[in-house]
């Protein structure tokens, strides 16, 4: 009995101590709450001044920066009640921010603009500087709600620049920083999370998994645009579908990035804005003058200062241009009213040829390019324009397999080399002429059987790209001569363009590998073209096949092509 009583007394003591501990913690929480009551109201106001440089009559608003004049001002935010998480009054001591006229609408991002903004910026344009300001405006739009916004960058190290920009603009009273999660918890209820696009491994999955966000700013999107679809998928939490995005970028010599940029420029969801440091009111003009005159090349000046897409410095197909001053260049849809004159142009080489095919064989892949000739309504130039309308690539396959792939495409899409009702080649069908790399005659898979025989067995008219004089034997085509011909067709000295890659209205190329080759191939240090190793990264096959297709037709027309 005594033992039972002792146990009961001990239990009562424990309960009592526990109760006291609970009461003590409750008192502590109340003390903390009372202390926080004095911090109930937080000034989250901002005075945003839109300025222009005025060296003659402006004011030096920031030490060391050029004098400016204020064009207009925006009062943003105000006094925040942290209990209701709403703006309840005007700011007493707002943060003071400046921006240029070009930055103004990007930062404010009113609902009248497209939901997504792609900024193409140059050096010194203030691309990263607009991100904290833009994010702040989105915080105000979602005041009082437990929602999340992302700021993304290609790698974690780049996020340090974002943190620096935020620390320059945001008052520490506005947020609580959580290092482990890389989040800013705003007093409004919003969470702003910094996310690196770098994927540690294939098994790790996308770094953008698992989030539901209402807005996203992406810094240097050209280096993580392949994650764009992942970012878009996370925007489903945005009220009324108004998922706002800001993406800053610089020009990158990448066909994939150019494709992304072209698609964005044609999309109603995106507005594409150019932001130039040359127009910034925060950089002294003498800086740009010094860059222009102190040894920088014109190409580098165009790329770094004017934010122009100048392509590789040693670009092999240097006459290629997607567009010129906003007008379609060598990538364009076949114009309305263009007349298909392929059969007329090809008449010297056979009857009823409606498609010209160039073929370049390879150990790793066989490549064939489809071309058609068109007459445009150009009174000053009656020469045909060549459009590359298709490409067939057969990696790691035999020539027979590739020829079969080409034949299927030719019949299904281009309606050539058709069969009659008996299954025999139709005498009335339009046909394709295949021009083949003249440097290789014998198939390794079939010794003694040349490439031409394999094509002819499939029903194609197949000929070498070049012949020896007064002979039917193939002859060599000098690489440099082929490069010269292609560049002249892309754009001659008079500005005339006669070789194009066809695309749809959204800019999607009919020959994407040829597009990549035109934009990426460079000469090596010895000024040699097509000197790359013959591996899976080799891009030479696609333009070579086009050159073989056109050599016999166009070389005689051109000056300076041997």
Residue pairs with C-beta under 8 A, 6 or more apart in sequence:
39 82
40 81
40 82
40 83
41 79
41 80
41 81
41 82
41 88
42 79
42 80
42 82
42 173
42 174
42 187
43 78
43 79
43 80
43 91
43 92
43 93
43 94
43 171
43 173
44 77
44 78
44 79
44 80
44 87
44 91
44 140
44 171
44 174
44 187
44 188
45 75
45 76
45 77
45 78
45 79
45 90
45 91
45 92
45 93
45 94
45 95
46 75
46 76
46 77
46 91
46 94
46 95
46 96
46 97
46 136
47 73
47 74
47 75
47 76
47 91
47 94
47 95
47 96
47 97
48 73
48 74
48 75
48 76
48 97
48 98
48 99
48 107
48 133
49 61
49 70
49 72
49 73
49 96
49 97
49 98
49 99
50 70
50 71
50 72
50 73
50 74
50 98
50 99
50 100
50 101
50 104
51 61
51 68
51 69
51 70
51 71
51 98
51 99
51 100
51 281
52 68
52 69
52 71
52 100
52 101
52 281
53 66
53 67
53 68
53 281
53 285
54 67
54 68
54 69
55 66
55 67
55 285
57 67
57 69
58 66
58 67
58 68
58 69
59 67
59 68
59 69
60 66
60 67
61 67
61 68
61 98
62 98
62 282
65 282
66 281
66 282
66 283
66 284
66 285
68 98
68 281
71 101
74 108
75 90
75 91
75 94
76 136
76 137
76 140
77 87
77 91
77 94
77 136
77 140
78 87
78 88
78 89
78 90
78 91
79 87
79 88
79 89
79 90
79 91
79 92
80 86
80 87
80 88
80 143
80 187
80 188
81 87
81 88
82 187
84 144
85 143
85 144
85 187
85 188
85 189
86 143
86 144
87 140
87 143
95 169
95 170
95 171
97 133
97 169
98 282
99 107
99 126
99 130
99 133
100 126
100 279
100 280
100 281
100 282
102 273
102 275
102 276
102 279
102 280
103 126
103 129
103 130
103 133
103 275
105 113
106 117
106 119
106 130
106 134
106 246
106 273
106 275
107 130
107 133
107 134
107 137
108 137
109 117
109 134
109 137
109 138
109 244
109 246
111 242
113 271
114 268
114 269
114 270
114 271
115 242
115 243
115 244
115 245
115 269
116 244
116 245
116 246
116 247
116 264
116 269
116 270
116 271
117 245
117 246
117 247
117 270
117 271
117 272
117 273
118 221
118 247
118 249
118 261
118 264
118 270
118 271
118 272
118 273
119 127
119 130
119 246
119 247
119 248
119 249
119 273
119 274
119 275
120 249
120 250
120 251
120 261
120 272
120 273
120 274
120 275
120 307
121 127
121 248
121 249
121 250
121 274
121 275
121 276
121 277
121 307
122 250
122 275
122 276
122 277
122 278
122 304
122 305
122 306
122 307
123 277
123 304
123 305
124 277
124 280
124 283
124 287
125 275
125 276
125 277
125 279
125 280
125 307
126 275
126 277
126 280
126 282
127 219
127 248
127 249
127 250
127 275
128 161
128 162
128 165
128 219
128 248
129 165
130 246
130 248
131 151
131 162
131 165
131 217
131 219
131 246
131 248
132 162
132 165
132 166
132 168
132 169
132 170
133 169
134 217
134 246
135 149
135 151
135 166
135 192
135 215
135 217
136 169
136 170
138 149
138 190
138 214
138 215
138 244
139 149
139 186
139 188
139 190
139 192
140 188
141 215
142 149
142 188
142 189
142 190
142 214
142 215
143 188
143 189
143 190
144 188
144 189
145 189
145 190
146 189
146 190
146 191
147 189
147 190
147 191
147 213
147 214
147 237
148 190
148 191
148 192
148 193
148 211
148 212
148 213
148 214
148 237
149 190
149 191
149 192
149 193
149 213
149 214
149 215
149 216
149 217
150 192
150 193
150 194
150 195
150 208
150 211
150 213
150 215
150 216
150 217
150 231
150 234
151 159
151 162
151 192
151 193
151 194
151 195
151 216
151 217
151 218
151 219
152 194
152 195
152 196
152 197
152 208
152 216
152 217
152 218
152 219
152 224
152 227
152 231
153 159
153 161
153 162
153 194
153 195
153 196
153 197
153 218
153 219
153 220
153 224
154 196
154 197
154 198
154 219
154 220
154 223
154 224
155 196
155 197
155 198
155 223
156 196
156 198
158 196
158 219
158 220
159 182
159 194
159 196
161 219
162 194
162 219
163 194
166 184
170 184
173 187
174 186
174 187
175 184
175 185
175 186
175 187
175 192
176 184
176 185
177 183
177 184
177 185
178 184
178 185
181 193
182 193
182 194
182 195
183 191
183 192
183 193
183 194
184 191
184 192
184 193
185 191
186 192
193 211
195 207
195 208
195 211
196 207
197 207
197 208
197 223
197 224
197 227
198 207
199 205
199 206
199 207
206 227
206 230
207 227
208 227
208 230
208 231
208 233
208 234
209 230
211 234
212 234
212 236
212 237
213 234
213 235
213 237
213 238
213 243
214 235
214 237
214 238
214 239
214 243
214 244
215 235
215 238
215 243
215 244
215 245
216 231
216 234
216 235
216 243
216 244
216 245
216 246
217 245
217 246
217 247
217 248
218 224
218 231
218 245
218 246
218 247
218 248
219 248
220 248
220 249
220 250
221 228
221 247
221 248
221 249
222 249
222 250
222 251
222 252
222 254
222 257
223 252
225 256
225 257
225 260
226 256
228 260
231 245
232 243
235 243
235 245
236 243
238 244
249 261
250 307
251 303
251 307
251 308
251 309
251 310
253 311
253 312
253 519
253 520
255 512
255 515
255 516
255 519
255 520
258 309
258 322
258 519
259 507
259 508
259 509
259 512
261 272
262 322
262 507
263 506
263 507
263 508
264 270
264 272
265 272
265 507
266 505
266 506
266 507
274 307
275 307
276 305
276 306
276 307
277 283
277 288
277 305
278 288
278 305
278 306
288 305
291 301
291 304
291 305
292 301
292 305
296 304
299 310
299 313
302 308
302 310
303 309
303 310
309 322
311 318
311 320
311 519
312 520
312 521
312 522
313 522
314 522
314 523
314 524
314 527
315 519
315 521
315 522
316 483
316 521
316 522
316 523
316 529
316 530
317 483
317 486
317 487
317 490
317 517
317 518
317 521
317 543
318 487
319 487
319 488
319 490
319 491
319 492
320 329
320 330
320 490
320 491
320 518
320 519
321 329
321 330
321 490
321 491
322 328
322 329
322 330
322 331
322 519
323 329
323 331
329 491
329 497
330 490
330 491
330 497
330 499
330 500
330 501
330 518
331 500
331 501
331 503
331 507
331 509
331 515
332 500
332 502
332 503
333 502
333 503
333 504
333 505
334 374
334 387
334 389
334 502
335 374
335 376
337 376
337 377
338 374
338 375
338 376
338 377
338 385
339 374
339 375
340 354
340 372
340 373
340 374
341 373
341 374
341 375
341 384
342 353
342 354
342 355
342 356
342 372
342 373
342 374
343 352
343 353
343 354
343 430
344 373
345 373
345 384
345 553
346 353
346 356
346 373
346 433
346 553
347 353
349 433
349 461
349 463
349 552
350 431
350 433
350 461
352 429
352 430
352 431
353 430
353 431
353 432
353 433
353 461
354 372
354 414
354 416
354 430
354 431
354 432
355 370
355 371
355 372
355 410
355 414
355 416
355 430
355 431
355 432
355 433
356 370
356 371
356 372
356 373
356 432
356 433
356 435
356 549
356 550
357 368
357 369
357 370
357 371
357 406
357 410
357 432
357 433
357 434
357 435
357 460
357 549
358 368
358 369
358 371
358 434
358 435
358 465
358 544
358 545
358 546
358 547
358 548
358 549
358 550
359 366
359 367
359 368
359 369
359 434
359 435
359 436
359 437
359 451
359 455
359 545
359 548
360 366
360 367
360 368
360 437
360 540
360 541
360 542
360 544
360 545
360 548
361 399
361 436
361 437
361 440
361 451
362 534
362 538
362 541
363 534
364 395
364 396
364 534
364 535
364 536
364 538
365 393
365 394
365 395
365 396
365 397
365 536
365 541
366 393
366 394
366 397
366 399
366 402
367 391
367 392
367 393
367 394
367 513
367 541
367 542
367 544
367 545
368 391
368 392
368 402
368 406
368 434
368 545
369 388
369 390
369 391
369 511
369 514
369 542
369 545
369 546
369 549
370 388
370 389
370 390
370 391
370 392
370 409
370 410
370 414
370 432
371 386
371 387
371 388
371 389
371 546
371 549
371 550
372 386
372 387
372 389
373 384
373 385
373 386
373 387
374 384
374 385
374 386
374 387
375 382
375 384
375 385
376 385
381 496
383 498
383 557
384 498
385 497
385 498
385 499
385 500
386 489
386 498
386 499
386 500
386 550
386 554
387 500
387 501
387 502
388 499
388 500
388 501
388 502
388 510
388 511
388 514
388 546
389 414
389 502
389 510
389 511
390 409
390 413
390 414
390 510
390 511
391 510
391 511
391 512
391 513
391 514
391 542
392 402
392 405
392 406
392 409
393 513
393 541
393 542
394 401
394 402
394 405
395 536
397 405
398 445
399 443
399 445
399 451
399 454
400 445
400 454
403 454
403 455
403 458
403 460
404 458
406 458
406 460
407 417
407 458
407 459
407 460
410 416
410 417
410 432
411 417
411 418
414 432
415 429
415 430
416 429
416 430
416 431
416 432
417 425
417 429
417 431
417 432
417 459
417 460
418 425
418 426
418 429
418 430
419 425
419 426
419 429
420 426
420 427
425 459
431 460
431 461
432 460
432 461
433 460
433 461
433 462
433 463
434 455
434 460
434 461
434 462
434 463
435 463
435 464
435 465
435 548
435 549
435 551
435 552
436 451
436 452
436 455
436 462
436 463
436 464
436 465
436 548
437 451
437 465
437 544
437 545
437 548
438 464
438 465
438 466
438 467
438 474
438 475
438 476
438 477
438 548
439 474
439 476
439 477
440 451
441 450
441 451
441 452
441 474
442 448
442 449
442 450
442 451
443 449
443 450
443 451
443 454
446 454
451 462
452 462
452 463
452 464
455 462
456 462
463 552
464 474
464 475
465 474
465 477
465 547
465 548
465 549
465 551
465 552
466 474
466 475
466 476
466 477
466 551
466 552
467 473
467 474
467 475
468 474
468 475
477 547
477 548
477 551
478 562
479 529
479 530
480 529
481 555
481 561
481 562
482 544
482 547
482 551
483 529
484 558
484 560
484 561
485 547
485 550
485 551
485 554
485 555
485 558
485 561
486 499
486 543
486 546
486 547
486 550
488 558
488 560
488 561
489 497
489 498
489 499
489 550
489 554
489 558
490 497
490 499
490 518
491 497
492 498
499 546
499 550
501 509
501 510
501 511
501 514
501 515
501 518
502 509
502 510
502 511
503 509
503 510
504 510
509 515
511 542
513 539
513 542
514 542
514 543
514 546
516 539
516 542
517 539
517 540
517 542
517 543
518 543
520 539
521 529
521 530
521 539
521 540
521 543
523 529
523 531
524 531
530 540
530 544
532 538
532 539
532 540
555 561
